Amino acid sequence: MTDPVENSDHGIRHGSEPDDVELSTQPQPSTGQMDLEERSSLRRMNRAAVHSTEQSDITEVEYRKLRLEQVVLVGMWTEGTLAEAEAALDELAALAETAGSTVLEAVLQRRDKPDPGTYIGSGKVSELADIVAATGADTVIADGELSPGQLVALENALNVKVIDRTMLILDIFAQHAKSKEGKAQVSLAQMEYLITRLRGWGHSMSRQAGGRAGSNGGVGLRGPGETKIETDRQRLRQDMARIRKELASMKTAREVKRSRRKQGLVPRIAIAGYTNAGKSSLLNAITGAGVLVEDALFATLDPTTRRAELRDGRTVVFTDTVGFVRHLPTQLVEAFRSTLEEVLEADLVLHVVDGSDPFPLGQIKAVNEVIADIVREQNAEAPAELLVVNKIDQADPLVLAELRALLDDVVFVSARTGEGVGELQDRIELFLNSLDAHVVLEIPFTRGDIVARVHEFGTIVDESYTENGTVIDVRIPRELAQELQEFVVPAN
């Protein structure tokens, strides 16, 4: 085994300076305030209410929930630089704190690849057991996806609950989902992940209703000999089938709404990017929508759609989507496909990047990988994309200089201070103009309804009046130009 590299300070984030959260000090809708209060109350839950005992009858999903627990993090440095490995552990700490836990210590190990048996190797397991005992931690979080065997081995060796990065992210999604569909999607994702990992804790999940494990049970013991784990697994399958039916019915309603938007003439712009990159803050800065803003990972899970008017008078629809993260669990990508499809349906995607992150190029890569997977699976065309580097007021000037040198077609903004937002709006208007038809219309005075439609969906260049009607020089969607072909004035 290679020599481990560890530092108890690595990856520990006891608090972070607020970035775009200042926007939330502005008057917010009451629903946004209620969301924040509800999340805070979740994190103040009594630890005793969520700790399991051997006598309690709990499911694996319930057992794996993370609420105000004392945790130790363990990360694996297999590639890249030490700074990148520490940044990954920092992100894991932020995820743990978002879930409502307290990070006591973090351990980083240098290995060529994870140990197949215990993820970190027997020597490091012993050291980790000492750390857990010394700190009084009740949970260990691994920065990777653990196999069922690794999970069992670590819990047996450490005698505390062990979860991996995937389960942590699933737990955060479970806390933050607000809509009925969002909650159902998260529940399904949790069940799909855990159904292969049911094992129980202590004896609470290994009791039998009859018979002996691994046998027919013998005379008088055949029949209902089903372990508690088998019962839980069967119940999970039933619940998964029920949730899939519910999601299927919700999908129909969602597709009807989406088809109506597609038939409309209002341009659609999706705001996508890494979690906590400031997407909701940017939406507020552009539209004044008053969307919930919180300095936390995955503050937005349910997509928020807002109609807004650009400075040229054009009406557009912005959709704030769920944030991405490196190694986003496959189960979540599947469960939130409806949300991610909003990106594919957009005319333009604003790809928001956190300029204050030490490795923003890694964020861009993670987001592009998820979008590419969705495009490939849906056999669709990737929408037009405009990179937006946010939080430039907090970014390292050297990082910004590197981004300016490496990236093309990018806008640098600060949603908090408003710097660069005007330039971003100009870029959006220029892009939408490229999708429009530039025509001159002569509309009879009796057709005021058409004049109103042109004003609603177009960008007026010039407007005058003749004895025959209203003459409008305008940029309008090509579909509308075809519809109004009879009023188009031929070019000289």
Buried (B, 14 or more C-beta within 10 A) or exposed (E): EEEBBBBBEBBBBEEBEEBBBBBBEEEBEEEBEEBBEEBEEBBEEEEEEBEBEEEEEBBBBEBBBBBBBBBBBBBBBEEEEEEBBBBBBBBBBBBBBBBBBEBBBBBBBBBEEBBEBBBBBEBBBEBBBEBBEEBEBBBBBBBBBBBEEBBBBBBEBBEBBBBBBBBBBBBBBBBBBBEEBBBBBBBBBBBBBBBEBBBBBEEBBBEBEEBEEEEEBEEEBEEEBBBBBBBBBEEBEEBBEEBEEBBEEBEEEBEEEBEEBEEBBBBBBBBBBBBBBBBBBBBBBBBEBBBBBBBBBBBBBBBBBBEBEBEBEBBBBBBBBBBBBBBBBBBBBBBBBBBBBBBBBBBBBBBBBBBBBBBBBBBBEBBBEBBEBBBEEEEEEBBEBBBBBBBBBBBEEEBBEEBEEEBEEBBBBBBBBEBBBEEBBBBBBEBBEEEBBEBBBBBEEEBEEBBEBBBBBBBBEEBEEEEEBBBBBBBBBEEBBEBBEEBBEEEE
